Amino acid sequence: MKKFFVLLLALTIVIAFTACGSTDPSMANDEAEQKDVVVILKNNTVPFFISVAEGAKAAGEELGLNVIVKTPVETAEGSGNEQQTHLVEEAIVSQAHCVVMCPVDSQAIIPAMEKLKEAGIPVVNLNTRIADAGMFETFVGLENFNQGYDTAKALLEGMGGKGKMFIIEGSTGAQTSIDRVKGALAAIEEYPDVEVVAQQSANYNRAEALNVVQNLLQSHPDVNAIFCCNDEMALGSVEAVDAAGKTGSIFISGQDANDDACEALREGKIFVTSFGNPYMQGYTAVKAAADLLNGQELEDFYEVKTIVVDSSNVDTFKE
């Protein structure tokens, strides 16, 4: 069951934080009471980030923090960072005690992070690394390079280690996408008979991926596989492949193991995905914020493990 993995990872996180100095939970509740933690995510429509928000709010309730989740309203390319900057400025005006930041653009968000530093508001970096490590106290998330490598490796094995491939990137500038693509390319280097014939962004968006892949299939109708940096883009790719009458002949990978992707995997439309436990990412980030506000020593990185999901274990991820 997916919830089993969530609980197991929760236990692991609690042990890790305890080792760093967290002690009596009731004391943490008392000390953290009335403190505001603003969680700034990339959007509020993708299932992955909905789950991240749920985890963050659950941790806030448990730890006595007032967790406020905010996201850009418009997620078109180029607009997300500007809106996240405005949300940072709102957090400064409201005198938030801590900001949990999941940046749309790892580099472009730095000026906003500098404003938080000047205001004396500490930052927990979530999911997507900020390019300047001096702008945050700790990072919570995945080793995205490893996730990209492991998912691509399974996809490459599925296509028999030869053929043509598309790489569908996430948002331009997002470190998650950069690292997952690097991991995928590292895996592809081990297969000299595999050629990447197209590499293009679809901004982590299902509808955009549908359009991108439809266009790419016009130029490369003989492609054998599509590596996508998240499940939403994989599902858009599925629609494009279906429309082209090529279902079953093109191997598609996603990342996140959301419900729609797992169902598509059961139907044979997606070959492989990976479970990044977004709920636990959100939960762990707020737990780090609580410990930070209580004066506890933090580690530099709290890793939430990923699991490759294919037809052999997909039913493990039923809710």
C-alpha positions as CSV (number, residue, x, y, z in Angstrom):
1,M,0.0,0.0,0.0
2,K,1.2,3.5,-0.8
3,K,0.3,4.6,2.8
4,F,2.6,1.9,4.1
5,F,5.6,3.5,2.4
6,V,4.5,7.0,3.6
7,L,4.3,5.7,7.2
8,L,7.6,3.9,6.9
9,L,9.4,6.9,5.5
10,A,7.7,9.1,8.2
11,L,9.2,6.8,10.9
12,T,12.6,7.1,9.2
13,I,12.3,10.9,9.1
14,V,11.4,11.1,12.8
15,I,14.4,9.0,13.7
16,A,16.7,11.2,11.6
17,F,15.4,14.4,13.2
18,T,15.6,12.9,16.7
19,A,19.3,12.2,16.0
20,C,19.8,15.8,15.1
21,G,18.5,17.0,18.5
22,S,14.7,17.0,18.4
23,T,13.4,15.9,21.8
24,D,10.0,16.2,23.4
25,P,7.3,16.6,20.7
26,S,4.9,18.3,23.2
27,M,7.7,20.9,24.0
28,A,8.1,21.5,20.3
29,N,4.3,22.1,20.0
30,D,4.4,24.6,22.8
31,E,7.4,26.5,21.5
32,A,6.2,26.6,17.9
33,E,2.6,27.6,18.7
34,Q,1.4,30.7,16.9
35,K,4.4,30.8,14.5
36,D,3.7,31.2,10.9
37,V,5.3,29.1,8.2
38,V,4.7,30.2,4.6
39,V,5.0,27.3,2.2
40,I,5.5,28.5,-1.4
41,L,5.0,25.8,-4.1
42,K,5.1,25.8,-7.9
43,N,1.4,25.4,-8.4
44,N,-1.8,24.0,-6.8
45,T,-3.2,21.9,-9.7
46,V,-0.6,19.2,-10.4
47,P,-1.4,16.2,-8.1
48,F,2.2,16.0,-6.9
49,F,2.0,19.5,-5.4
50,I,-1.5,19.0,-4.0
51,S,0.0,16.1,-2.1
52,V,3.0,18.2,-1.0
53,A,0.6,20.7,0.4
54,E,-1.4,18.1,2.2
55,G,1.8,16.8,3.9
56,A,2.9,20.3,4.9
57,K,-0.5,21.1,6.4
58,A,-0.6,17.8,8.3
59,A,2.8,18.5,9.8
60,G,1.7,22.0,10.8
61,E,-1.3,20.7,12.6
62,E,0.8,18.1,14.4
63,L,3.5,20.5,15.4
64,G,1.3,23.5,16.3
65,L,2.4,25.7,13.4
66,N,0.3,28.0,11.3
67,V,1.1,26.6,7.9
68,I,0.1,28.9,5.0
69,V,0.4,27.3,1.5
70,K,0.7,29.7,-1.4
71,T,1.3,29.2,-5.1
72,P,1.4,31.2,-8.3
73,V,-2.0,31.7,-9.9
74,E,-0.6,31.7,-13.4
75,T,1.9,28.9,-14.3
76,A,2.8,29.8,-17.9
77,E,6.5,29.8,-18.7
78,G,8.2,32.9,-17.3
79,S,5.4,34.0,-15.0
80,G,5.9,31.6,-12.1
81,N,9.1,33.1,-10.7
82,E,7.7,36.7,-10.7
83,Q,4.7,35.5,-8.8
84,Q,6.7,33.5,-6.3
85,T,8.8,36.7,-5.8
86,H,5.5,38.6,-4.9
87,L,4.6,35.8,-2.5
88,V,8.0,36.1,-0.8
89,E,7.4,39.9,-0.5
90,E,4.0,39.1,1.1
91,A,5.6,36.8,3.6
92,I,8.1,39.5,4.6
93,V,5.3,42.1,5.1
94,S,3.3,39.6,7.2
95,Q,6.5,38.8,9.2
96,A,6.4,35.1,8.7
97,H,8.7,33.2,11.0
98,C,9.9,30.8,8.3
99,V,9.5,30.3,4.6
100,V,9.5,26.9,2.9
101,M,10.4,27.5,-0.7
102,C,10.0,25.2,-3.7
103,P,11.2,27.5,-6.5
104,V,10.0,27.5,-10.1
105,D,13.4,28.7,-11.2
106,S,16.4,27.8,-9.1
107,Q,18.5,30.7,-10.2
108,A,16.0,33.4,-10.8
109,I,14.5,33.1,-7.3
110,I,17.8,34.1,-5.6
111,P,17.0,37.9,-5.4
112,A,13.8,37.0,-3.6
113,M,15.8,34.8,-1.2
114,E,18.2,37.6,-0.6
115,K,15.2,39.7,0.6
116,L,14.2,37.0,3.0
117,K,17.8,36.9,4.4
118,E,17.8,40.7,4.8
119,A,14.5,40.4,6.7
120,G,15.9,37.7,9.0
121,I,13.4,35.1,7.8
122,P,15.0,31.6,7.6
123,V,14.3,29.4,4.6
124,V,13.8,25.7,4.2
125,N,14.4,24.7,0.6
126,L,11.9,22.1,-0.7
127,N,12.0,19.7,-3.7
128,T,13.9,21.9,-6.1
129,R,17.3,23.2,-5.0
130,I,17.9,26.9,-5.0
131,A,21.1,27.6,-6.9
132,D,22.8,29.4,-4.0
133,A,23.2,27.2,-1.0
134,G,23.8,30.2,1.2
135,M,20.1,31.2,0.8
136,F,18.6,28.3,2.9
137,E,19.2,26.4,6.1
138,T,18.5,22.9,4.8
139,F,17.2,21.1,1.7
140,V,14.4,18.5,1.8
141,G,13.7,16.4,-1.3
142,L,14.9,13.7,-3.6
143,E,18.2,13.0,-5.3
144,N,16.6,14.0,-8.6
145,F,19.7,12.9,-10.6
146,N,19.3,9.3,-9.2
147,Q,15.5,9.4,-9.8
148,G,16.1,10.4,-13.5
149,Y,18.9,7.8,-13.9
150,D,16.9,4.9,-12.3
151,T,13.7,5.7,-14.2
152,A,15.5,6.1,-17.5
153,K,17.5,2.9,-16.9
154,A,14.2,0.9,-16.6
155,L,12.8,2.6,-19.7
156,L,16.0,1.8,-21.7
157,E,15.8,-1.8,-20.6
158,G,12.2,-2.0,-21.7
159,M,13.0,-0.7,-25.2
160,G,15.7,-3.3,-25.5
161,G,18.7,-0.9,-25.2
162,K,18.3,0.5,-28.7
163,G,16.2,2.9,-30.7
164,K,15.2,6.6,-30.7
165,M,14.0,8.6,-27.7
166,F,12.4,11.9,-26.9
167,I,13.3,13.7,-23.6
168,I,10.5,15.9,-22.3
169,E,11.8,18.3,-19.8
170,G,10.0,20.1,-17.0
171,S,10.0,23.9,-16.5
172,T,13.1,25.6,-17.9
173,G,15.4,26.6,-15.0
174,A,13.8,24.1,-12.5
175,Q,16.6,22.2,-10.8
176,T,14.4,19.1,-10.6
177,S,14.2,19.0,-14.3
178,I,17.8,19.8,-14.9
179,D,18.9,17.0,-12.5
180,R,16.4,14.4,-13.8
181,V,17.5,15.0,-17.4
182,K,21.2,14.8,-16.3
183,G,20.4,11.4,-14.7
184,A,18.6,10.2,-17.8
185,L,21.4,11.2,-20.1
186,A,23.9,9.5,-17.8
187,A,21.9,6.3,-18.2
188,I,21.5,6.7,-22.0
189,E,25.4,7.0,-22.3
190,E,25.5,3.4,-21.2
191,Y,23.5,2.4,-24.3
192,P,25.4,3.4,-27.5
193,D,22.5,2.1,-29.7
194,V,20.0,4.7,-28.2
195,E,19.8,8.1,-29.9
196,V,18.0,11.1,-28.3
197,V,16.4,12.7,-31.4
198,A,14.5,15.5,-29.5
199,Q,14.7,17.2,-26.2
200,Q,12.1,19.9,-25.3
201,S,10.3,21.4,-22.3
202,A,6.6,21.0,-21.6
203,N,6.7,22.8,-18.3
204,Y,5.5,19.9,-16.3
205,N,2.1,20.3,-17.9
206,R,-0.1,17.6,-19.4
207,A,-1.7,19.7,-22.1
208,E,1.6,21.2,-23.1
209,A,3.2,17.8,-23.3
210,L,0.4,16.6,-25.6
211,N,1.1,19.4,-28.0
212,V,4.9,19.1,-27.8
213,V,4.8,15.3,-28.4
214,Q,2.2,15.6,-31.2
215,N,4.6,18.0,-33.0
216,L,7.7,15.8,-32.4
217,L,5.9,12.7,-33.7
218,Q,5.4,14.5,-37.0
219,S,9.2,14.8,-37.4
220,H,10.1,11.5,-35.8
221,P,7.3,9.0,-36.3
222,D,9.7,6.1,-35.7
223,V,10.6,7.1,-32.1
224,N,10.7,4.2,-29.7
225,A,10.5,5.8,-26.3
226,I,9.7,9.0,-24.4
227,F,11.3,10.0,-21.2
228,C,9.3,12.6,-19.2
229,C,10.3,14.5,-16.1
230,N,7.0,14.0,-14.4
231,D,3.8,12.0,-14.7
232,E,1.6,14.8,-16.0
233,M,3.8,15.2,-19.1
234,A,3.9,11.4,-19.4
235,L,0.1,11.4,-19.5
236,G,0.1,14.1,-22.1
237,S,2.5,12.0,-24.1
238,V,0.1,9.0,-23.8
239,E,-2.6,11.1,-25.3
240,A,-0.4,12.2,-28.2
241,V,0.7,8.6,-28.8
242,D,-2.9,7.4,-28.7
243,A,-3.9,10.1,-31.2
244,A,-1.1,8.9,-33.5
245,G,-2.3,5.3,-33.3
246,K,0.9,4.2,-31.8
247,T,-0.2,2.9,-28.4
248,G,1.8,0.0,-27.3
249,S,4.7,0.7,-29.8
250,I,6.3,3.6,-27.9
251,F,7.6,3.1,-24.3
252,I,6.8,6.1,-22.0
253,S,8.1,6.9,-18.6
254,G,6.9,9.4,-16.0
255,Q,8.0,10.3,-12.5
256,D,5.8,10.7,-9.4
257,A,3.5,7.6,-9.5
258,N,0.3,9.6,-9.2
259,D,-3.0,7.8,-9.5
260,D,-3.6,8.6,-13.2
261,A,-0.1,7.4,-14.1
262,C,-0.4,4.2,-12.2
263,E,-3.7,3.5,-13.9
264,A,-2.1,4.2,-17.3
265,L,0.7,1.9,-16.3
266,R,-1.8,-0.9,-15.5
267,E,-3.3,-0.4,-18.9
268,G,0.1,-0.7,-20.6
269,K,0.1,3.0,-21.8
270,I,3.0,4.0,-19.5
271,F,5.9,1.6,-19.1
272,V,7.5,2.9,-15.9
273,T,7.3,5.8,-13.3
274,S,8.8,6.5,-9.9
275,F,7.3,7.3,-6.5
276,G,8.8,10.4,-4.9
277,N,6.4,10.6,-1.9
278,P,5.4,14.2,-2.3
279,Y,3.3,14.0,0.9
280,M,6.4,13.2,2.9
281,Q,8.4,15.9,1.2
282,G,5.9,18.5,2.4
283,Y,5.7,17.0,5.8
284,T,9.4,16.8,6.3
285,A,10.0,20.4,5.1
286,V,7.6,21.7,7.8
287,K,9.1,19.4,10.4
288,A,12.5,20.9,9.5
289,A,11.0,24.4,9.8
290,A,9.6,23.5,13.3
291,D,13.0,22.2,14.5
292,L,14.7,25.3,13.0
293,L,12.3,27.6,14.9
294,N,12.9,25.7,18.1
295,G,16.6,26.1,17.8
296,Q,17.5,22.6,16.9
297,E,20.5,21.7,14.8
298,L,19.6,20.6,11.2
299,E,21.3,18.4,8.7
300,D,22.2,19.9,5.4
301,F,19.9,17.5,3.5
302,Y,16.9,15.4,4.4
303,E,16.4,12.9,1.6
304,V,13.0,11.4,0.7
305,K,13.7,8.1,-1.1
306,T,12.2,7.3,-4.5
307,I,11.0,3.9,-5.8
308,V,10.8,2.8,-9.4
309,V,7.3,1.7,-10.2
310,D,6.5,-0.8,-13.0
311,S,3.9,-3.5,-13.8
312,S,5.5,-5.8,-11.2
313,N,4.8,-3.4,-8.2
314,V,2.3,-0.9,-9.3
315,D,-0.5,-2.3,-7.2
316,T,1.5,-1.5,-4.2
317,F,0.6,2.1,-4.9
318,K,-3.1,1.8,-4.7
319,E,-4.6,4.2,-2.1
